Amino acid sequence: MSEEIVKKPKAPAKPRATATKAAGTAAKADSPKAPAPKKVAAKKIVAAEVGPVAPVHQPKPTPSHHEIAQLAERFWAERGWQDGHAEQDWLRAEHELQAS
């Protein structure tokens, strides 16, 4: 069964009553008016479903001078308090604190 869709024509716009500037004067019926702005329905925004969001990678805070010094001293103690490797202990401490 086929149904035919028929569009109804729009009704002509009704003339609006206009306010006059001075009391007692009639508005001109012959003056052309600007068309009224069309009303547009607001579009609905639909949020798309998204999977779990990965956490933002934040850089690890730089270890403080004091933290590095404490760990380097511990490495020095583990070596039996031998001199001559302070720079290696310091770099190793920096590397381990940044990696963790």
mmCIF file of the C-alpha atoms, coordinates in Angstrom:
data_MODEL
# 
_entry.id   MODEL 
# 
loop_
_atom_site.group_PDB 
_atom_site.id 
_atom_site.type_symbol 
_atom_site.label_atom_id 
_atom_site.label_alt_id 
_atom_site.label_comp_id 
_atom_site.label_asym_id 
_atom_site.label_entity_id 
_atom_site.label_seq_id 
_atom_site.pdbx_PDB_ins_code 
_atom_site.Cartn_x 
_atom_site.Cartn_y 
_atom_site.Cartn_z 
_atom_site.occupancy 
_atom_site.B_iso_or_equiv 
_atom_site.pdbx_formal_charge 
_atom_site.auth_seq_id 
_atom_site.auth_comp_id 
_atom_site.auth_asym_id 
_atom_site.auth_atom_id 
_atom_site.pdbx_PDB_model_num 
ATOM 1   C CA . MET A 1 1   ? 0.000  0.000  0.000  1.00 0.00 ? 1   MET A CA 1 
ATOM 2   C CA . SER A 1 2   ? 1.601  3.274  -1.008 1.00 0.00 ? 2   SER A CA 1 
ATOM 3   C CA . GLU A 1 3   ? 0.973  6.439  0.925  1.00 0.00 ? 3   GLU A CA 1 
ATOM 4   C CA . GLU A 1 4   ? 1.508  9.813  -0.555 1.00 0.00 ? 4   GLU A CA 1 
ATOM 5   C CA . ILE A 1 5   ? 2.989  12.513 1.603  1.00 0.00 ? 5   ILE A CA 1 
ATOM 6   C CA . VAL A 1 6   ? 1.516  15.924 0.997  1.00 0.00 ? 6   VAL A CA 1 
ATOM 7   C CA . LYS A 1 7   ? 3.152  19.050 2.378  1.00 0.00 ? 7   LYS A CA 1 
ATOM 8   C CA . LYS A 1 8   ? 0.836  21.755 3.591  1.00 0.00 ? 8   LYS A CA 1 
ATOM 9   C CA . PRO A 1 9   ? 1.580  25.260 2.286  1.00 0.00 ? 9   PRO A CA 1 
ATOM 10  C CA . LYS A 1 10  ? 2.503  27.860 4.874  1.00 0.00 ? 10  LYS A CA 1 
ATOM 11  C CA . ALA A 1 11  ? -0.158 30.307 5.887  1.00 0.00 ? 11  ALA A CA 1 
ATOM 12  C CA . PRO A 1 12  ? 0.544  33.917 4.938  1.00 0.00 ? 12  PRO A CA 1 
ATOM 13  C CA . ALA A 1 13  ? 2.062  36.007 7.709  1.00 0.00 ? 13  ALA A CA 1 
ATOM 14  C CA . LYS A 1 14  ? -0.346 38.112 9.720  1.00 0.00 ? 14  LYS A CA 1 
ATOM 15  C CA . PRO A 1 15  ? 0.361  41.839 9.776  1.00 0.00 ? 15  PRO A CA 1 
ATOM 16  C CA . ARG A 1 16  ? 1.692  43.039 13.108 1.00 0.00 ? 16  ARG A CA 1 
ATOM 17  C CA . ALA A 1 17  ? 0.473  46.093 14.929 1.00 0.00 ? 17  ALA A CA 1 
ATOM 18  C CA . THR A 1 18  ? 3.258  48.667 15.195 1.00 0.00 ? 18  THR A CA 1 
ATOM 19  C CA . ALA A 1 19  ? 3.745  51.250 17.867 1.00 0.00 ? 19  ALA A CA 1 
ATOM 20  C CA . THR A 1 20  ? 3.734  54.843 16.707 1.00 0.00 ? 20  THR A CA 1 
ATOM 21  C CA . LYS A 1 21  ? 6.274  57.451 17.691 1.00 0.00 ? 21  LYS A CA 1 
ATOM 22  C CA . ALA A 1 22  ? 3.784  60.216 18.325 1.00 0.00 ? 22  ALA A CA 1 
ATOM 23  C CA . ALA A 1 23  ? 0.392  59.798 19.917 1.00 0.00 ? 23  ALA A CA 1 
ATOM 24  C CA . GLY A 1 24  ? -2.518 60.114 17.545 1.00 0.00 ? 24  GLY A CA 1 
ATOM 25  C CA . THR A 1 25  ? -0.689 59.163 14.343 1.00 0.00 ? 25  THR A CA 1 
ATOM 26  C CA . ALA A 1 26  ? -1.538 55.978 12.581 1.00 0.00 ? 26  ALA A CA 1 
ATOM 27  C CA . ALA A 1 27  ? 1.087  53.528 11.349 1.00 0.00 ? 27  ALA A CA 1 
ATOM 28  C CA . LYS A 1 28  ? 1.503  53.300 7.623  1.00 0.00 ? 28  LYS A CA 1 
ATOM 29  C CA . ALA A 1 29  ? -0.021 50.092 6.292  1.00 0.00 ? 29  ALA A CA 1 
ATOM 30  C CA . ASP A 1 30  ? 1.886  50.385 3.003  1.00 0.00 ? 30  ASP A CA 1 
ATOM 31  C CA . SER A 1 31  ? 5.425  50.425 4.468  1.00 0.00 ? 31  SER A CA 1 
ATOM 32  C CA . PRO A 1 32  ? 7.335  47.195 3.869  1.00 0.00 ? 32  PRO A CA 1 
ATOM 33  C CA . LYS A 1 33  ? 8.588  45.342 6.923  1.00 0.00 ? 33  LYS A CA 1 
ATOM 34  C CA . ALA A 1 34  ? 11.687 43.266 7.325  1.00 0.00 ? 34  ALA A CA 1 
ATOM 35  C CA . PRO A 1 35  ? 10.864 39.581 7.687  1.00 0.00 ? 35  PRO A CA 1 
ATOM 36  C CA . ALA A 1 36  ? 10.924 38.243 11.214 1.00 0.00 ? 36  ALA A CA 1 
ATOM 37  C CA . PRO A 1 37  ? 13.909 36.034 12.046 1.00 0.00 ? 37  PRO A CA 1 
ATOM 38  C CA . LYS A 1 38  ? 13.187 32.343 11.790 1.00 0.00 ? 38  LYS A CA 1 
ATOM 39  C CA . LYS A 1 39  ? 13.177 30.313 14.941 1.00 0.00 ? 39  LYS A CA 1 
ATOM 40  C CA . VAL A 1 40  ? 15.573 27.406 14.742 1.00 0.00 ? 40  VAL A CA 1 
ATOM 41  C CA . ALA A 1 41  ? 15.400 24.465 17.072 1.00 0.00 ? 41  ALA A CA 1 
ATOM 42  C CA . ALA A 1 42  ? 18.581 23.902 19.053 1.00 0.00 ? 42  ALA A CA 1 
ATOM 43  C CA . LYS A 1 43  ? 20.517 20.804 18.080 1.00 0.00 ? 43  LYS A CA 1 
ATOM 44  C CA . LYS A 1 44  ? 21.084 18.243 20.769 1.00 0.00 ? 44  LYS A CA 1 
ATOM 45  C CA . ILE A 1 45  ? 24.689 17.332 21.357 1.00 0.00 ? 45  ILE A CA 1 
ATOM 46  C CA . VAL A 1 46  ? 25.135 13.673 22.040 1.00 0.00 ? 46  VAL A CA 1 
ATOM 47  C CA . ALA A 1 47  ? 28.334 12.584 23.738 1.00 0.00 ? 47  ALA A CA 1 
ATOM 48  C CA . ALA A 1 48  ? 29.917 9.542  22.179 1.00 0.00 ? 48  ALA A CA 1 
ATOM 49  C CA . GLU A 1 49  ? 30.722 6.731  24.519 1.00 0.00 ? 49  GLU A CA 1 
ATOM 50  C CA . VAL A 1 50  ? 34.424 6.509  25.096 1.00 0.00 ? 50  VAL A CA 1 
ATOM 51  C CA . GLY A 1 51  ? 36.415 3.713  26.628 1.00 0.00 ? 51  GLY A CA 1 
ATOM 52  C CA . PRO A 1 52  ? 38.572 4.179  29.698 1.00 0.00 ? 52  PRO A CA 1 
ATOM 53  C CA . VAL A 1 53  ? 40.939 7.093  29.390 1.00 0.00 ? 53  VAL A CA 1 
ATOM 54  C CA . ALA A 1 54  ? 44.630 6.390  29.843 1.00 0.00 ? 54  ALA A CA 1 
ATOM 55  C CA . PRO A 1 55  ? 46.242 8.435  32.607 1.00 0.00 ? 55  PRO A CA 1 
ATOM 56  C CA . VAL A 1 56  ? 48.340 11.358 31.489 1.00 0.00 ? 56  VAL A CA 1 
ATOM 57  C CA . HIS A 1 57  ? 52.042 10.616 31.819 1.00 0.00 ? 57  HIS A CA 1 
ATOM 58  C CA . GLN A 1 58  ? 53.549 13.102 34.203 1.00 0.00 ? 58  GLN A CA 1 
ATOM 59  C CA . PRO A 1 59  ? 57.297 13.319 34.520 1.00 0.00 ? 59  PRO A CA 1 
ATOM 60  C CA . LYS A 1 60  ? 58.699 12.081 37.792 1.00 0.00 ? 60  LYS A CA 1 
ATOM 61  C CA . PRO A 1 61  ? 59.918 14.797 40.115 1.00 0.00 ? 61  PRO A CA 1 
ATOM 62  C CA . THR A 1 62  ? 63.660 15.316 40.142 1.00 0.00 ? 62  THR A CA 1 
ATOM 63  C CA . PRO A 1 63  ? 65.225 13.908 43.305 1.00 0.00 ? 63  PRO A CA 1 
ATOM 64  C CA . SER A 1 64  ? 66.549 16.535 45.686 1.00 0.00 ? 64  SER A CA 1 
ATOM 65  C CA . HIS A 1 65  ? 70.237 17.103 46.405 1.00 0.00 ? 65  HIS A CA 1 
ATOM 66  C CA . HIS A 1 66  ? 69.728 15.763 49.921 1.00 0.00 ? 66  HIS A CA 1 
ATOM 67  C CA . GLU A 1 67  ? 68.083 12.517 48.706 1.00 0.00 ? 67  GLU A CA 1 
ATOM 68  C CA . ILE A 1 68  ? 70.912 11.857 46.247 1.00 0.00 ? 68  ILE A CA 1 
ATOM 69  C CA . ALA A 1 69  ? 73.537 12.573 48.919 1.00 0.00 ? 69  ALA A CA 1 
ATOM 70  C CA . GLN A 1 70  ? 71.927 10.133 51.369 1.00 0.00 ? 70  GLN A CA 1 
ATOM 71  C CA . LEU A 1 71  ? 71.789 7.324  48.808 1.00 0.00 ? 71  LEU A CA 1 
ATOM 72  C CA . ALA A 1 72  ? 75.338 8.023  47.595 1.00 0.00 ? 72  ALA A CA 1 
ATOM 73  C CA . GLU A 1 73  ? 76.554 7.837  51.205 1.00 0.00 ? 73  GLU A CA 1 
ATOM 74  C CA . ARG A 1 74  ? 74.790 4.505  51.627 1.00 0.00 ? 74  ARG A CA 1 
ATOM 75  C CA . PHE A 1 75  ? 76.571 3.172  48.507 1.00 0.00 ? 75  PHE A CA 1 
ATOM 76  C CA . TRP A 1 76  ? 79.871 4.471  49.949 1.00 0.00 ? 76  TRP A CA 1 
ATOM 77  C CA . ALA A 1 77  ? 79.158 2.620  53.221 1.00 0.00 ? 77  ALA A CA 1 
ATOM 78  C CA . GLU A 1 78  ? 78.307 -0.574 51.315 1.00 0.00 ? 78  GLU A CA 1 
ATOM 79  C CA . ARG A 1 79  ? 81.736 -0.380 49.655 1.00 0.00 ? 79  ARG A CA 1 
ATOM 80  C CA . GLY A 1 80  ? 83.393 -0.235 53.065 1.00 0.00 ? 80  GLY A CA 1 
ATOM 81  C CA . TRP A 1 81  ? 84.015 3.556  53.195 1.00 0.00 ? 81  TRP A CA 1 
ATOM 82  C CA . GLN A 1 82  ? 86.677 3.384  50.479 1.00 0.00 ? 82  GLN A CA 1 
ATOM 83  C CA . ASP A 1 83  ? 87.662 6.711  48.935 1.00 0.00 ? 83  ASP A CA 1 
ATOM 84  C CA . GLY A 1 84  ? 87.988 7.445  45.213 1.00 0.00 ? 84  GLY A CA 1 
ATOM 85  C CA . HIS A 1 85  ? 84.517 6.551  43.953 1.00 0.00 ? 85  HIS A CA 1 
ATOM 86  C CA . ALA A 1 86  ? 82.393 9.491  45.173 1.00 0.00 ? 86  ALA A CA 1 
ATOM 87  C CA . GLU A 1 87  ? 81.390 10.590 41.659 1.00 0.00 ? 87  GLU A CA 1 
ATOM 88  C CA . GLN A 1 88  ? 80.346 7.054  40.679 1.00 0.00 ? 88  GLN A CA 1 
ATOM 89  C CA . ASP A 1 89  ? 78.297 6.733  43.891 1.00 0.00 ? 89  ASP A CA 1 
ATOM 90  C CA . TRP A 1 90  ? 76.620 10.072 43.198 1.00 0.00 ? 90  TRP A CA 1 
ATOM 91  C CA . LEU A 1 91  ? 75.740 9.213  39.575 1.00 0.00 ? 91  LEU A CA 1 
ATOM 92  C CA . ARG A 1 92  ? 74.472 5.779  40.585 1.00 0.00 ? 92  ARG A CA 1 
ATOM 93  C CA . ALA A 1 93  ? 72.284 7.365  43.294 1.00 0.00 ? 93  ALA A CA 1 
ATOM 94  C CA . GLU A 1 94  ? 70.875 9.897  40.794 1.00 0.00 ? 94  GLU A CA 1 
ATOM 95  C CA . HIS A 1 95  ? 70.127 7.174  38.281 1.00 0.00 ? 95  HIS A CA 1 
ATOM 96  C CA . GLU A 1 96  ? 68.391 4.907  40.798 1.00 0.00 ? 96  GLU A CA 1 
ATOM 97  C CA . LEU A 1 97  ? 66.262 7.709  42.253 1.00 0.00 ? 97  LEU A CA 1 
ATOM 98  C CA . GLN A 1 98  ? 65.144 8.841  38.801 1.00 0.00 ? 98  GLN A CA 1 
ATOM 99  C CA . ALA A 1 99  ? 64.333 5.281  37.693 1.00 0.00 ? 99  ALA A CA 1 
ATOM 100 C CA . SER A 1 100 ? 62.131 4.549  40.707 1.00 0.00 ? 100 SER A CA 1 
# 
